[in-house]
């Protein structure tokens, strides 16, 4: 598995960008069917415990997923991030079976934010290369709230630690998905 994470505040650069990939001994359509079923995310996500489709056809572009999440107390412990359980809403923004599945987080008013999670699926011999991406082009409602009272030094420290956390989560998610799909 390879991983990369950055937190960059340069003009035109994403605020966060991270990716990880792994090879899975399963066909691309099988992998896609699993990763596009967000109700199963509790099987592999370090934070999302699953959830329900609120609107639209499950997994189709425009559909909205209500995620049930849980975060430990020790995650970037010094920063005012949400801890314990909370709910998120995400809108599917790309759904190409056997290729890519992407969803954007919504804010408290239901507006799509520039915070997109994705799975890309590519045939790799007799298996699949699965890439998990995260990209945040502009600070979300949550990130603005977390960093509102921080000076530049603390904000930079938060972005660095949060970027490392996201990179670890992406890699762990892929490890768990591979385990789910390669059970015999």
Secondary structure, 3 states (H helix, E strand, C coil): CEEEEEECCCCCCCCEEEEEEEEECCCHHHHHHHHCCHHHHHHCCCCEEEEEEEECCCCCCCCEEEEEEEECCCCCCCCCCCCEEEEEEEEEEEEECCCEEEEEEECCCCCEEEEEEEEEEEEECCEEEEEEEEEECCCCHHHHHHHCCCCHHHHHHHHHHHHHHHHHHHHHHHHHHHHHHCCC
